[in-house]
Every structure is written in structure tokens, then in C-alpha cells.
Amino acid sequence: MAENSGNREQDHERIRTVCAQVPLIDAHAHNVVGLDSNLPFLVCLREARGLDAVRQSLAFQRSLKELAVLYGCEPTLAAIEQYRQSVGLEAISQKCFDAANIEFVLLDDGLTMDKMVSIGWHRKFVPGVHRLLCIETVAEAILNQGIQANMRWTLESFDHRFISTLDSYPFKVVAFKSIAAYRSGLRINPLVSAQESEDALHENLRWGSPVRVSKKALVDFIFVRALEVATQRGIPMQIHTGFGDKDLQLELANPLHLRAVLEHSTFSQCRVVLLHGSYPFMREASYLAGVYPQVHLDFGLVVPKLSVRGMRCAVSDLLDLAPVNKIMFSTDGYAFPETFYLGAKWSREILARVLIEAFDNGDMLLEEALAAADGILGRNALEFYKLDGRDGFSASTDNLTKLQQSISGTNLLHVRLLLADGSGQRRCRVIPLERFEGVVVSHGVGYTQASMGMTSFSDVPAADSGLSVVGEIRLMPDMTTKRRLPWFMEHEVVLVDMHVKPGVPWQLCPRSTLRRISQALEKDYGLVVRAGFESEFYLMKQSAGPKRWEGVDMTPYCSSAGFDASASIMSEMSSVLLALDIGIEQMHCESGGGQFEMAMSHAPCLSAADNLLLIREAIIAIAQKHLLHATFLPKYNSAAAGSGSHVHLSIWQGASNVFMARGPGGAHGMSKIGQEFLAGVLHHLPAILAFTAPIPNSYARIQPNTWSGAYQCWGRDNREAPLRTASPPGVDSDLVSNFELKSFDGCANPHLGLAAIIAAGIDGLQKHRQLPEPVDVNPSVLEAGKVSRLPRTLGEAIKALESDKVLLEHLGAPLVTAICAIRKAEVQFYKDREDSEELLVDRY
């Protein structure tokens, strides 16, 4: 008997050890605030605000003692606050996050607080930081921006802006979040009518600015539309359920009210997370998770805001019916690093107690209890939110930390409005912060229409472009893209759309064109194209030879010595891109001496194109800092390897990559959808080159036997084919996950290049175009006539575009006219110049 008792205690200790040591994934939290925030520290130790009597609660008194132990001070509020002020926010955060051992945190920055730090700031203490997007906050921001711009909202115009905004957020938004419980409750009507919603919108707007979405029909409409987007994108929706501040009607926060949504056929494949353990409705939440496949649970806030008994009972109640793999941990930390520590500490302790009880009761075997601990505290969320490895975390963390520290201590003075024109050149306007926030956010800034007719050699519009010195557009900032410039901390940068007037896109706007064509693909076929660019460039130093510049080294492809020689610069570039929230998959030396490649993570096309512009900005800025010159020019030195901007493309339907073969109709590792889309791109490739290879110099690169794709063909892992299907690690060898377009270079406007590719793919789907057989040899060795050469010159590409009625229809005649005029002017200007590379190397 004594021996069995000893074994049982050893088993208990194993459960405690796993709970205590497993790295945590904090699946729901909020930003930290500065020590000078007007938010009182007292809020850290209670849930409801404004109740001084909470000082006498069990959770408050327990938490006070625990923080005193952590800080080595007296267990009084005054002593803890004095300690916080004496050591500073950085030291407090380091201590709390180190003790919590949090590997990932998902942050909802929709809860705005005084002196709130950025999402990126948290990466100094947590390896993986991802964003949650509060849908009501997005809706209110859109409506308030419209009011400031004197817009007359209709439900249709609001819906268009709302859905476009949700779609425009980077893929690193891992989940949406709804606080409908705080507004009109969870009795959501999935069939809310357009008329009801429109009436509610206008009634809400009559209350003036700032708008607080609260009318039930409007709240329901926003919830339903956002859940539709989330379901299509394959990301979950977190939903506030149960207790909260006193402005919440608790009876309407019962998750049982969500059954109408869960029963609706549109949402049979959605994924929702009931936050806060739904306290005091834990059993109702457990029931829903047990009977609805869409429902998952999160017990943040319940732990540590209740008494020890209350926490244990709440977590135990959730386990009564809910599958163990559908329960997840979070701290619901906010404002103060201490909330993360307390949530982590007590979640480990309470879960250990609950699992030990389940083990002793015979509900679980020991190995099942250990697996449950690992799953609930981390693995369930890792898989549910698709947090593949440490996304966005790299060996350059030390550099990133220094950058973030510099940023946090620097005053913001200006905002750069960034765009790329028809010639692919990046241009910007720089606006003082006060004017940007007071005027430009709502009304934009004036900009000449002639900009979309300018060439690489002249700042006047090309002849026959349809553009002249007369006429102005508005540059409208897309606030979802705004971020701090790590290499010049006094500035932020934001991508802009070109509008005829605020809210009306200009038909020559590259970003609006890509957004419109992407939306057409999604509307007609339910498909989203994701893109990942490989950006090749030269790092160059001044030369004493015949050319002004030469590579910083003469090492070959993937040279370890070559990379090591420039490792500090490349590491700094990597850190800067990470600070800009741009993921890097790999980087290496390329074949040309001083040539490098950085491969970026894939993202929806608009985000991928935006990121590519920022990548080019960052690489050039860091090179200049080190007294070097970086260029993306396709062919600076005729004897050296050319530089491209290869793009990998995949096709998604919700969370599924549907480019890969699944079910009937598959061939060559591709689905029927994938084959038809790729066939469309192949068919229109000569015309697409006018966008992706936009200057005469581009065609010095696109030559046989240079891995640049000179023939109109495709192949499986054939690097001489311009279209190459690929099977990266983790994909079955019989399948392909994406295709690469190699005939895309660093002079191209990425928005226009991707727009042309998607338009061609849509044509392939519409006409059910068939792929020819793949070319599995170097196409240059095939007999004449077997495959066609792609355009050998820009002039040939222009002729192909002018005769391509499909691209003309999809992209619009005014845009195609302007692009053809620019390209013709480029051909004429450079045809007799022997020094064209010396001019272009400064432009690109």
C-alpha cells in the first residue's frame, strides 16, 4: 500500500513538473503600457474597475503577496508600485516574462490604453508575437474616418470598406476577435437583413463622433460579415463570453446565445474560441465545445482573477464535456507585465491540480494527463492558430532588441507616404505628424496625375500616356500598413492608394488595381492568391575600373566566406525587416560577386507587394548606412549574373492550398484549379512581361542558360523554365504547393506585376485552359519550334500587351495605355545609349 502511495505521488509530481516547465502559448492578451500611463496599477489586480472594495477580494490579496515575493518587497500596493518605478518597465517586463516562460503571445491591440507600447515592443521578451484583430474596433475606425472626411455612409459603402480592410491586414493576424457581448450581446442573428443593418448604421451615426458600434442589427451585421471572412481565410474568431466590466450585460454574454450562428450552414466550417472560460457559464461553454466541432475554449481571465477554489472549479467544469484538445490557455494579460506573470503562474498550478484530480479519479491515464498538460498550455494553440515554429523570430533577435529599444525612446516627427509608379520607381511624400493625423489621414494629400506616366529617365509623362501636367489625385494612406522606420526612427511609413477623391479609387492606382482583381478572383471563385518574393540584389562599393561600382566580393553561389564577409550588414537588414513585421525564410550569396538573395514569407498578394517595396527601401537604406550601394537592376555588369525578383504563388481557399492536387482532375501534382490558373499565366506570359520585366535592361537578363526563363514553357523543378512548379520541404513528393515565375525583376512595380498575373490566371479559370506537357530538359536544347522564345526585347513585350484583350479588359484601358507609353519611351531613350546601366543603377 505504501509502495502504491509512493508511486502515485511520483505520478503527481510528473504532472506538476510538465505543467511547471512546458513553454506557454498565451493565446489572448493585450499590450503593455508605459510606467507613465494614467492607468492605475490597481487595475492589474482586479477585473471590474471602480470598486475599491475589490482590495478585500481573495484574488487581490493573494496576488499582492505573490508580486511581493517576485520583487522582494513588502506585500503592500505602495511598496510594489515604488519598486516598479525604481527599476523601470524594461526590468519589470524581463522579470515577469522570464518567470512566465511564454513562447508565443497573441495580442489584441484594439483595447486602447494610455501610453500603450507597440506590438513589436513585446518581442524583446517573448520570441513569437502575433496580432489579434478586434472587428468592432476596425469598424469604428472606418466609420470615424469617414465622418472626418464628410462621407455619407451607406451599408454598401461601409461593407465594401470593412471587408477590404479585413482583407488588407497582413497574414500575421492569426485570428479575429469580437466584443459583441459588450455591445448588444451574443444573441447574434446570422440572417440579419440589409434593411435592418442599414437602419441601425444610420441610427448609430446620428449619435455623432466618435462612433461606438452598439445598435444590435449593426453589431450582428459586423459579426456575421467578419466571421464569413474568417471562415474563408481559415482563421478563427475569438469571442468575448462571460464576465467583464460592469457595462456588460452578463445574461447576454452566455455563449448558448451563439447557437443560431453555429447551426447556420454558412458557418459549419468556422472556428470560434469562447474566451474567459465563459465564467460563470463554464458548463454551457463545455457543452457547446462537446457538441459543436466549431467551438473551442480559452480560460484566460478566469485564472487568476478568481479565488483558488473558483479557478479550480472553473477549469474542472470546462473539462467535464469539452475535448481536451479544444481547451487552450491564455493570461488575458494587459497593461502590466505582472498580469502575464500571474496568469501564467496560476494557470500552471491550477491545471496541475485539475489533471491530478482527473488522474486520481480514473478519468485519465498518466500519459494522457501529461499530454493534456502539454496540449492545453501550448500545443493546442500552436496547431489551432497555425503558429508554425517561431514565425518571425530569428537569430538576429539581439539586433532587433536594440532597434526596438531605440525606437521606443525616439520621438516621432514625420510620416512618409510611399508608392511605386508605372516605371516601378519608389516615390514618397513626407508629412509632419501633426498634419498627417489632422488632415492627411482623412483627406489625403494632392499628387499630380502625371506621376503614373513618368519614365525611369524623366519626371514628365511619356507621350501618348493619356496623362499630362493637368490633373490631380489624392494619395490616401492605408492605415493598416503604417509602421515605424527602424533605420530612421523619427519617421513612420505608410503605403498609399491613389484616389480621385477620398473613397473613390483612381483607375490607374496600382494598389487599387491589385486589390480589385484579387477581390474579383475571391468573389467569383472563392480563391486567394498568396505570393512570396525572392529579392536578389548587389551590394556594391565604388570602383576604380571602367564602371562606377563593383561587387563587395567575388565569391560564388551560396559562398559561406562571401556571406560571412557581409554578415553584419545582412543581419542588420534581417533585423530591420523583422522590425517591419516582414518574415524572412532564408538568405544567401548568389552567383554574382557581391550578389545576395533574401526570400520572404508568403502573404496575400497586396501585403506581399507592399512588403516588397519596404524590402527594397530597407536594403538600400542599410547599404547606404555602411557607405555601400545596393541595386536591384537586372543587369548592371554584362559579365555577371543578373538579378531577379522571382515570385512564388499559391492558390488558397480558406485554410487550404488548392493549388495542390486533391481529388479528381489532378495532374502533375496540381489540382484542376491549379492547372487552369497556371495555363492562363503561361498563355499570357509574353504580355505579362511588359509589367514584370519593365525596362530594356530586363531583357539582358532574360537569356537562355541563365536560370531566368527565356522560353514560353513550364516545368517541374526546371530552373530554365520561366514557370516552375515546386515542392518545398514538408510537401509530398508527388504534389506541388506553388509555382514560381522567374521572369520578374526588381524594376517592376510589384502591384501591377501581380495584378497582371492574377488577371491571366482568372482567364485560365474562365476558359478552362489546358496546360501543355511540362518541359523536363533545358528548353534551349529542344528542336526549333518545340517551344517559343519569350519576348527578346521590351518592344516585343509591348506588342504582346497591346494585342492582349484579356489583360486590357481586366486591368483597364487607361492603365494599359499609360504603361505601354512608358515602355515605348524607355525603348526609344535607351536604344542608342551605351551608359544606360550607369543611369539605371541609381534609379533601381
N, C-alpha and C positions, 0 to 999 in steps of 0.2 A: 504493500500500500504506500509506504514511504517512498519507494522507488518510483511508482507511478506518479506520485505527487511531485517528485523532483523532475521527472520528465515533462510533466505538464508545465511546471514553472519555466523550464528551459524553452518550451514551445512558446510560452507567453513572451519570453524575453526576445525570441527571434522575431515575433510580430512587432514588438516595441522597437527593435533595432531597425527593421526595414522602414517603419513609419518615421523614425527619427532621422534616418540618413538619406532616404531617397531624394534626389533633387526635385524641386517642386515646379509645376507649371501653374502659374497664377492666371486663371482664365478670365478674370474680370476684376479690374481695378481702375483707378483714376490717377491723374497726375499729382505729383508732389508740388507744394508751394514753397516760396522762399520764407526765410525767417521773419522778414519784414511784412508778411501778409497780414491783412486785417482780420483774417480768420482766427478766432481764438483757439489756442491749443486744447482747451477743454473739449472741443468737438471731437478730438481724437479718441476720447474715452466714452463716448455715448453715441446713440443713434439719433434720437429725437433732439431737436435743437430748442433752446429757450426754456429748458426745465432744469433749474438749479437743483431740484430735489434728486436729480439723477446722480448727484455726488454720493448719495446714500445707497445706490444700487450695488448689488453684489459684483457685477461685472466691472463697474467703475473702480471699486476698492481693490479688487483683485488685480486689475491692470496697472493701477498705480504702484502696487508693491512690485510687480514684475519689471516695470520700467526702472524702478529704483535699483533693483538688483542688476539689471543690464548696465546702468550708468554708474553704479557705485555711489549713489547719493541717498539722502533721506527720502522716505516714501511720502513726500508731500508734493502737491502740484507746484508750489513755489520753487522747491528745490530742483525739480525736474526741468522746469522752464529756465531756471538760472543756468543749469548745466547745458541746455540746448544753446542758449545764447553765447555761452563761454567757448564752446568748441566749434560751432558753426554747422551749417547744413551739410557740407561735404562729409565731415567726420561722423555726424549722426547717421547719415544715409549709409555710409560704409559699414558702420557697426550694425545697423538694423538689417541691411540686406545680406551681409555676411552671415549673421546669425540665422536668418530665414532660409538661406540656401535655395534661392529661387533661380531657376534656369531660364524660364521664359515668363514674360508678363504681357497680358493683353490689356491695353489702356483705352478707356473711353474718355477722350478729351472734350466731350460735349458738356460735361459738368464744369462750367467756367468758374474759376475762383481767382481771387486777387493774388497777383504775383505768381501765377501758375507757371512752372517751368515747361519747356518743350518736351515732346515725346522722346526726341533724340537724347536729351539730357540723361534719361534713366539708363541708357546703355553703358554709362560709366560703372553701374553697379549690377546690372542684370545683362547676361550675354545676349539673350534674344528678346527684343521688344517689338511688339506688333500693335496695330491700331484696331480699335472697335469704332464703328461709325454710328452715332445716335441719329436715327432718322428724323425725329421731331426737331432736333437742333438744326439739321440740314434744311428742313422745310421752312423753319422760322428764318434762317439766314437768307434764303431765297426770297421769301416774301418781304422781309425788311429791306433787302437790297432793291427790290422792285419799287417799294414805296418811296425810297430815297430818289429813285430815278423817275418818279412820277408815272410809273407804268400802271395801266388799267388791267388788272389781273382777270383772266377767265380761268375756269377749271382746266380747259385745254392747254392754255399757255403755261399755267403752273405745272400741270402734269408733265408737259414736254421738258420744262426746265428741271423739274425734280428728278425725272428718270435719267436725263442726260447727265445731271450732276452725280447721281449714284453711279452711273456707268463710267464716269470720268475719274473716279478715285482709283489710286494705284491698287494693284493686286495684293499689296501688303495689308490692305484692310481685310482682316481674316473673318470678320463677322459684322452684321448689322446689330443694332440694339434698339429696342423700343421702350419708351417710358409711358406708353398709353395708359397704364394703370394710374399714373399721376394726373392724367388729363381728363379722361371721361370713363376710365375703367376698361376691363378686359372683355366686356360683352361685345366683342367685335362682330360686325355684320359683314361677312365676306361678299354679300350681294348688294352692298350699299349702292344706291343709284347715283348716276351722274347729276341728276337734278338736286337730290338731297345734298350731295357733296358741294355742288356749286353754290347753293343757298347758304350752306354752312361757311364756305370760304368767304363769301361777301359779308356775312354777319360777323365773322371773326375780324375781317379787315376794318369794319366800321368802328371797332374799338380802338383803332389807331395803332401807332408805332411806339415801342417795339411790339411786334406781334407775338402773342403766346397762343399757339395752336391748342384749342380747348373744346371747340364745338364737336360733338360726338361724330357726326357724319363725316367731318373733315378728318378727324383723328382716325376713324375707321378707313377712310379712303387712303390716307398716307400709309397706314399699316399694311393694307392689302396690296397696294402697288409695290411697296418696298419688299414685301415677302415674295411677290412674284419675281422681282429682280433677283433676290437672294436665291430663290429656287432655281432660276435659270442659270445663275452663275455657280451654283453648287456650294454656296456658303451658308452658314447657319444664321439664325436670328436669335439673339438673346432677348429675353422679355423680363422686365421687372415684374415680379409677383410678390404678394405678401406684404410684410410691414415696411415702413419707411417713415419719412417725416409726417408731421400731423396734417399737412394739406392733402394727404392721400386718403381716399375713402376705402377703408380696409375691406369692406364687404365686396367691393367691386374689383379687388385685387386677387380674388380667389381664382386660381388657374382653371377651375372647372368651367368658367365662362368662355374659355377658348375652344370648347368642343365644336362649336359651329364651324370654326376655321379648320380644325383638324379633320372634320368629317367631309369637308368640301373637296371635290375631286381635283381641283386645281392645285391643292396643297398636299396631295397624297405623298409626294416625294420631298416635301420641305423638311428642314431640320430646325427645331426650336429648342432653346435652353431656358428652363424656368429658373430664374435667378433667386438667390437668397433663401433657398430651401422652401420657398413659398410660405414661410412662417406667418401665421400659425396653421397654415393649411398643408402641412407636410404630408399627411396621409392622402389628401386629394392629389397632391403632386406625384406621390409614389404610385398611386393608382393610374394616373394618366401615363406615366412612363412605362407602366407594366402592360398597358393595353394598346397604346399608340406607338408605332415604330418611330414616328417623327419626334417624340418627346424625350429630352434629356434633362438632367438636373444638375444644379450647382448650389453648394451650401455656403457660399461666402456671405458674410454679414451675420448669419445665424451664429457662426463661430467668428469672432469671440464676443459678440455683443450680449449673449445670454449668460445665465449662471452656468456653472459646470454641469449641474443636473440637466438644465434646459438644453445645453448643447448636446449632451449625450443622448437625450431622448429625441431631439430633433433629427440628428443623423441616423439614429436607430430606426426612427419612423420612416425615413426615406428608403432605408434598406428593406423594409417589410415586403414591398411588392416590386420595386424597381430593380431591373437587372443591374448587377454590379458594374458592368461596363458602360452604363449610361449615367453614372454619377461622377461628378468632377469637383475638384477643389478650386476655390479662389479665396483671396483675402478680402475682396472689396476694399482694398486699401485706398486711401485718398488723402491728399493734402499733406499728411505727416508720415515720414518713413516708419514711425512707430506702429502705425496701423498694419503695415505689411508684416512687421515682426510678430505682433500679437496674433494676427490671423494665421500666420504660418505655424507659430509655436503651439497654439491651441488646436489647430486642425490635426497636427501630428498626434498630439496627446489624446484628443477625443476619438479619432479614428482608431487608434490602437486599442482603446478601451472597448469600443463597439465591436471591433473584429475579434478581440479576445473573448468577449461575451458570446458572439456567434459561434466561435470555435468550441467553446466550452459547452454550448447548448447543442452541439452536433449539427448546426446549420452549415458548417464549413469544415473541410479538411484543412490541415495546416498549410499545405501548398496552395490551396485555394485562398486562404486568408492572406498569405504573403503576396499572391498575385493580385488580390483585391487592393491591398495597400499600394502596391506599385501602380496599379491602374488608376485608382481614384486620385492619388496625389500627383500623377503625371501622365502616364501612358495613354489613358483615355482621351485626355485633351490633346496630346500630341497627334494622335490619329484623327480625332474628330475635327480639329481645326487645321489639319494637314500642315503641321509645323515640321517640315522635312529637315531634320538636322538643325544646326544653328544658323538658320537663314539670316543673312545679313551680318553674321559675326565672323570675324576672320582674325588671322594672326596680327593684323595691324591695329588691334584694339588700343595699344598704348598710344599710337599716333592719334587715333580717334578721340581718346580721352583728352589729350592735350588740346585738340581742336575744340571740343565741346567746352572745356574749361575757358578757353579764350573767348568763345562765342558768348558764354553766359556772363562774362564780365565786360562786354563791349556794347556801347550804345548804338542803336540802330538809327541811321540818318537818312538813307535813301532806298528806293526800290527800283530795280531795273526791270523794264518791260521787254521781254525777249521774244524775238520772232525770227523766222527764216523766210527769205523772199523767193521769187521764182528762179533765181540763179543759184539758190542753195546757200547764199551767204547769210550769216547770222547778223542781225542788227538789233539795236536796243535803244530805248529812251530811258533816261534816269530821272526819277521824280522824287523830290523831297518827301519824306514820310508824311508830314502833316497834310500836304496837298494830296498825296496818294490816298490817304484814308478819308479825307474830307470831300474829295471831288472825283478822283480817277476811278475809285472802286465802283462808283455808281454810274458815272458819265463817260468814263474812258478818257483818252487823250487824242487829239487830232493828229492825222498822219496822211501824207499825200498818197493818193491812189497810184501815182507814178511808180511807187516803190515796187509794185509787183510786175513792172516791166523793165526793171533795171538789169543790167548785164554784169558780168564779172569784171569788165574793164571800164564801165562808165556808169555814173549815177544819174543818167537820164533814161527815160523809157525807150525801148527799142522801137524802131519804125514798124508800123502796121500791128502794134501790140493791142490797139484799141484803147490805150492809156495815154494820158498827156499830163501836162503840168496843171491842168484844171481838174478839180475834184478832190474831195477829202473823205476819208473814212475815220472810224473811231477804233482805237486799239483798246479792247475791253479785257481787263485782267481776269484770267480763270483762277479764282482764289484757291481752288483745290491744289494748284501747282506751286503755290508760294512757299519758298523756303530760304533759309539763311545761306549766304555765300561763305563757305568755310575759309576761302583764301582772301576774302576782303570782308571782315566781319561787320563793317558799318553798313553793308548793303544786303538786302534781300533780292531775290529774283523771282519773277512770276511770268509764266507763258501767257501770251495774249491771243485772243481771237480778233479778227477784223470784222467790224460791223458797219453797216450803212448808217445806222443809228442804234443806240443801246437796245439790245434784244433782237436785232434783225441782222443775221449774218450776211456778209458780203460774198457774192458768188465766186470771187477769186481767192477767198481765205483758205490757205492750206489746211489749217486745223479743222475748220468747219467742214471742208470737203471730205476729209478723212472721217470725221465724226458722222457725217450724213451717210456716206457709203457703208460704213460699219453698221449703222443703225438699220439701213435697208437690208443688209445681209441677215441681221438678227431678226428683223420683223418678218421677212419672207421665209426664212429657213430655220430660225431659232439657233443660228450659229454665230460664234465669236471667234475671230482670228487673233491669235497671240503671236507676238514677234520677239525674237531675241537677236540683237545685233552683235557681230564681231567687228570691233573697230580697230583697224590697222593704221599705224602712223609711224612717222620717222621722228626720232629725237636727233636734232642736228646742231652742230657747232659751226662757227664761222670758218671758212676755208680760205687758204692761200692759193688754191688752184683756180681753174677757169670758171668754176661755179662759186656762188657766194656761200653755199652751205655744203657740208658733208656730214655723214652719219657719225655719231659719237663713238662707234666701234666698227670693226669689220668682221664680227663673229657670225656664224651660220645659224640656221634654223634651230630653235629650241636650245641655243647655247647656254649652258649653265654659267660660264665665265662672262658672257655678254650680259646676262640678266644681273649677275652679281655686281658688275661694274655700275649698273644703273639702279640697283635695288632700292636705295634710299629714295630716289625720285619716284620709282614705280610704287613703292609702299605709301608714299605721301599721296600720290594720285588715288590709290586704292582707298585710303582713309578718307580723302575728300569726297569720293563718290559714295562711300558708306554713310558719311555725314549727310549727304544729299538724299539718302534713302534709296540709292541705286545699288542693286545687288550685282556682285561680280562672281562669275563662275570659275574663271581661270584667266591667267595672263602669262605670256611667254615672249621670247625673242622670235622674230620672224626671219625670213631668208635674207633680206637686205641688211647690210651693216647699219646698226643703229635703228632697225625697224622692230616695232613691238606690236603685240595684239592684246586687247582686253575684250573678253567675252562676257556679255551681260546676261543677267537672268531674263527669262521671257516674261512678257506682260501683255495686257490688251494693247492693241496697236497704237491707240492715241497716247497712252502712257509710255510705250516703247519709243515712239518718235520723239516725244518731249524729252525723255531721258537721253536720247542720243544727242540732241542739241546741247544738253547740260554736260554730257561727257566731253564733247568737243570743246566747250568753254573751259571745263576744268583742266583738261590735258594741256591746252595751250597756256593757261594761266600758270600752272605749276612749272611748266618748262621755262616760261619767261622768268619766273622767280629764281630759277637756277641758271639764268643767263644762257639758256638754250632756246632753240626754236623747234616747235612741233608743227608738223604739217600732215594733212590728210590727202594731199594732192595725189591722184592716181599714179603719176609717173613723173617724178622730178628728174631722175637720172636714167637715161635710156639704157644704161648697162646694169641697172639694179632692179630688184624685184619691185613690182607695182603694189600699191596699197588699195585695198578694197574695204567695203563695209558690208560684208556678207550678212544676210539676214536669214534666220531660221524661222519658219512659220508652221504653226499647227492650228487645227480647227477644233473648236470646243463646243459642246452642247451641255450646258450646266457644268457639272464637275467632270465630265467625261471627254477625253480626247477622241473625237470621232474621225480623225484622220486615219487612225489605225484600223486595220481590217477587223470587223466584227460581223458575224452572221453572213447571209448570202450576198453575193455580188462582190466580195473582196478579191483582190488580186494584187500581186507584187507587194504584199504586206499592207496594202491600203484598203480602206473602205470604198464603197461606191462613191460616196460624197468626196472622199479624198482624191480619187482618180479623176472625177469630173472637174473638181476645182483646179487640180494641177494641170489637167488638159487645157483648161481655159487660159491659165497663165502661160503655158507653153505656146499656145496658138497666138496669143497677143504679145509675146515677148519682144519681137522687133520694135513694136510701138512703145512698149513699157520702157525700153532703153532710153528713150528721149527724156524720161523722168529720172531713171536710176543711174544713168551714165551721161550727165548733162553738158559736158564740155568736150571740145575736140580732144583734149589731153586724155579723156577717159578711154579713148579707143586705142591709144598707145599701150594701154594696159590689157585690153581685151584681145589677146592674141593667142593662137594655138600654142599648146605646150607650156602654158604659164599658170595653169590652175585657176584661170579666171573665167572660163566658159565662153568660148568663141563660136560654138555651133548651136543651132537650134535643136536641142535634144535634151533628154533627161536620162539619168542612170542611177542605179542603186550603189551608193558609196563610190561614185565615179567623180573624182575631183577635176576632171577635164570637162564635165558636163555643166552647163550653167544652172541646171536644176538637178539637185542631188537629194535623193531621199536618204534619210539617216536613221540609225537605230542606236541611240545612246545607251550607256550602261543602265541596266535595270529593265530594258525592253526586250521581249522575246526576240530571238534572232530571226524569226520568220515574219516579224512585224516591223513597220517603220512608224515613228512617232511624229516626224516633221519632215519638211523639205527645205532645202537651202537654196537661195538664189544668190549666186556668186557675182553676177553682173550688176552690182550695186556698189557705188563708191562714196567716198567721203565728201564729194562736192554736191551730192544730191540733197534736195530738200526731203527729209525722211517722211514727212506727212504726205507729200504728193506722190512719192515713190510707193508707199504702202497703199494709198488710195487707188493708184493705177493697178496694182497687183490684185486688190480685193475686187475691183470692178471686173477685171479679167476672169477672176475665179467665179464671180456671180454669173458671168456669161457662160462659163463652163457648166455650171449647175442648171441654168435655164435651158440650155440646148443639149444637155446630156452628152457633152463632148467626150470622145473616147481617146485614151492615151495610146500612142504607138508603143511598140515594144521598147523596152529600155536599151540603151547603148551600154554595153558592158566592156568596151575597149576604149582606148583613146580615139575619139572621133576623127582626129586628123589622119589616121591610117586607113579609114574606110574609103572605098572606091568613090569616085566623083559622083555626085547626085544622090548618094545614100542619105546624107543629112545636109541641110543648108547651113551656110555661114550666117551668123547673125550680122547685123549691120557693121560694116568695117569702119564707117565714119559716122560722125554725128549727122551729117547731111542725109545719109541713108536712113537713120533712125527718125529724123524729122519727116521724111516722106512716108515712112511706115505709120507714124502717128496721124498725119494728115489724112491718110486713107482709111483709118480705123474708126468706123462709125460707132462701134460699141463704146470705146473709150470716150469718144466725143459726146455721146449721149449721157454716159454716167458722170463724167467729170464736168460737163458743161462747155458749150462753145466758147464763151468769153475766156475761161481759164485756158483751154487748149490753144486758142488763138494767141493769147499772150505768151504762153510757153514756146510755141513754135516761132514766134517773132524773136524772142530772146535767143533761142538756139540758132536761128539763122544769122543773127547779128554776131554771135560768137564764132560761127564758121567763117564769116566774112572777115572779121577782125584778125583772127589768128592764122589765116591760111598762109600768109607770107612772112610771118614773124618767126625768127629763129630763137628769140629770147622769151617765148611765151611762158616757159616754166618759171622764170625769174619773177615775172609779174604775178603768176598764179600762186606761187609758194607763199606770198604774203596775204593772199585772199583766202586760202583754204589751209 
